[in-house]
């Protein structure tokens, strides 16, 4: 059976920019139904990995570049999870790859509220990849909040990475909250019903566009240290 560093190397060699591991016990505060063991009852470890999204799209006047790069990044994450799962199974693990984006099952129509099968943002935090800012995005010291996440659940215990205990935001900072044109941020969560008209805009041709990323762009640490 592979050790933790060998497992992480598989993901990094497949193109992940970051990779960390969290023990499944770290998720004990997850809502009922959204613990990794609710998805895979043999889960002992959660491998979380990230791709960096090119930051230039934040400064485009069109929504098309950000939308397309977001989709490409999610597709790349899913491909990494797919290939890593096959390689890990050949090494004796049982695995379940968690989609980087859709599909999801949980939906509250009245609140326009969706959840993935596990929270990848919280998984990234618990695997030591960064801290959660007031805009609810995972913020990494090197890449800022320009990262998207995937995960693979494993049936074996692995050495977990330390959680980043640093303060994610200055005490009185409201930059991202005030930048949101929909007033959808309260410092703890996103009010999806307010956010969706811009984050999931449907064009007259039926195409979905992300028309707002102000909470990501406004953060002084958005781009990290590079």
C-alpha positions, -999 to 999 in steps of 0.1 A, spaced: 0 0 0 13 35 -9 22 61 17 7 96 18 35 113 -1 34 86 -28 -4 91 -31 0 129 -34 27 125 -60 2 106 -82 -21 136 -83 7 161 -88 22 141 -116 -13 141 -133 -13 179 -133 -27 190 -99 -12 222 -87 -18 214 -50 -27 182 -31 -34 175 5 -49 148 27 -76 149 54 -86 121 77 -123 114 74 -127 121 112 -120 158 104 -154 160 87 -174 151 118 -190 185 119 -204 181 83 -242 183 79 -260 149 81 -257 132 47 -226 151 36 -199 134 55 -174 115 32 -186 83 49 -222 91 38 -209 89 2 -185 60 7 -189 41 40 -153 27 39 -137 62 36 -107 67 59 -89 95 40 -99 123 16 -74 134 -9 -81 169 -21 -64 185 -51 -65 218 -69 -60 234 -102 -51 270 -106 -73 290 -129 -56 317 -150 -61 350 -132 -64 372 -163 -100 362 -168 -109 383 -138 -102 414 -158 -121 406 -189 -151 427 -198 -168 396 -213 -182 368 -191 -171 342 -217 -134 338 -208 -142 333 -171 -170 309 -178 -150 288 -202 -119 286 -181 -140 276 -151 -154 247 -171 -121 237 -185 -106 237 -150 -134 215 -136 -130 191 -166 -93 189 -159 -99 182 -122 -124 154 -130 -99 139 -154 -72 139 -127 -96 123 -103 -105 97 -128 -69 87 -137 -57 89 -101 -86 66 -90 -76 40 -116 -39 42 -105 -48 40 -68 -70 10 -73 -41 -8 -90 -22 -2 -58 -48 -18 -36 -71 11 -26 -108 13 -31 -117 48 -43 -146 71 -50 -139 102 -71 -160 133 -61 -170 155 -91 -154 189 -91 -187 205 -101 -220 191 -112 -238 168 -110 -253 172 -75 -284 158 -59 -294 182 -31 -317 210 -41 -341 234 -23 -361 250 -51 -376 277 -29 -342 289 -17 -324 280 -50 -300 262 -27 -277 233 -39 -250 213 -22 -224 189 -36 -221 154 -22 -194 168 1 -182 204 5 -150 207 -15 -142 241 0 -143 226 35 -124 195 23 -97 217 10 -94 236 43 -94 203 63 -66 189 39 -44 219 46 -47 236 12 -58 270 25 -82 290 46 -118 300 40 -123 337 35 -154 358 41 -163 354 5 -165 316 13 -137 308 -12 -107 287 -3 -76 310 -3 -41 295 -7 -10 314 1 6 308 -33 -24 310 -56 -48 331 -37 -84 322 -44 -78 313 -80 -81 276 -73 -108 250 -80 -110 217 -62 -116 180 -66 -114 151 -42 -110 113 -41 -122 92 -11 -99 63 -1 -106 33 21 -72 34 39 -58 57 66 -31 80 54 -10 106 72 -30 138 71 -17 173 64 -19 200 90 -48 224 89 -38 260 82 -48 278 115 -40 313 103 -66 340 102 -81 341 67 -91 378 66 -82 410 86 -107 414 115 -127 443 100 -123 436 63 -155 438 43 -141 443 8 -156 412 -7 -189 416 11 -193 452 -1 -182 443 -37 -211 418 -42 -237 435 -64 -263 411 -52 -256 416 -15 -254 378 -13 -225 375 12 -230 378 50 -194 368 60 -203 332 67 -221 319 37 -235 327 2 -272 334 -1 -276 314 -33 -310 327 -42 -294 362 -45 -262 350 -62 -276 327 -89 -291 353 -112 -255 364 -120 -235 333 -112 -257 311 -133 -271 335 -159 -289 318 -189 -286 336 -222 -313 338 -248 -296 309 -266 -299 288 -234 -262 291 -226 -251 294 -190 -226 321 -181 -209 332 -149 -216 369 -151 -201 379 -118 -169 371 -99 -166 403 -79 -162 385 -46 -132 366 -60 -116 396 -78 -121 421 -49 -101 402 -24 -67 418 -17 -53 382 -16 -71 370 -48 -39 364 -68 -17 350 -39 20 353 -40 25 335 -74 
